[in-house]
């Protein structure tokens, strides 16, 4: 599909009311609306708890997701995985308010609709055992995390596909920016394999979102359809990988450019034209590196840098207006309708 600077959001919004959040998402300014995550409602609606809700033995202790690796029973989970029973991983309504409210609406007329789930690296690093050690370092439980993410993403994609023919699932991976640092003992090969395990046979457009700087060549080598990057800060970093990016685009890959700032301070200092110029400058740099600029434009999506959950709610409209304006301006510059 040619995205032609279509727009979507990363997920979180600074509201406690799902209807208030959806009123913003579905008012026509976002061409590919996403169901809103609402962390302001409490820790149980955080991305890590939502994604981990089917993990065996998971407990929430003082706003931490904890598993006793000496005392959990994975039997039911393994049975559901082996039998490919994705309905076992149905999302509980009480912690997925935004998801269930969105699917009550008719969203069939949008270019696409988007969901999200936490990726295996970030989820595995945030869920800890009783000693505070991330469960990603426990071989058995790490595999359970990957399998549950995969099955949960399949269930979500199936539900969203009943509402719109084109579905995108973002696997949110903020912790990928830690790869190669002293804080994380995960090899590039492990990261690639674990990401691909989680993406396997999820029937939709599959994306990885990382809002920090990371090894972009690694992500471009995974089985994703869309790479989502904080282009406001790190767009030039992606330009440093022209060969990998050219191959990715050549096989139908797409880039979601997080060119719209998501902080109160930056929003007020930008305009549609300043951000469109920033976006165009990145595409021109790609062209200088030998990448077909028009091809890159056709395979481009416009987003905020990251989620809006920590934004002052009064600036949500500013973000959406900027995003819609940049999309319209870029479509005009590249001759897209």
Secondary structure, 3 states (H helix, E strand, C coil): CCCCCEECCCCECCCCCHHHHHHHHCCCCCCCCECCECHHHCHHHCHHHHHCCCCCCEEECCCCEEECCCCCCCHHHHHHHHCCCHHHHCCCHHHCHHHHHHCCCCCCCCCCEEEEEECHHHHHHHCEECCCCEHHHCHHHHHHHHHHHHHHHHHHHHHHHCCCCCEEEEEECHHHHHCCCCCCCCCHHHHHHHHHHHHCCCCCEEEEEECCCCCHHHHHCCCCCEEEECHHHHHHHHCCCHHHHHHHHHCCCEEEEEEECCCHHHHCCCCHHHHHHHHHHHHHHHHHCCCCHHHHHHCEEEEECCCCCCCCHHHHHHHHHHHHHHHHHHHHHCCCC
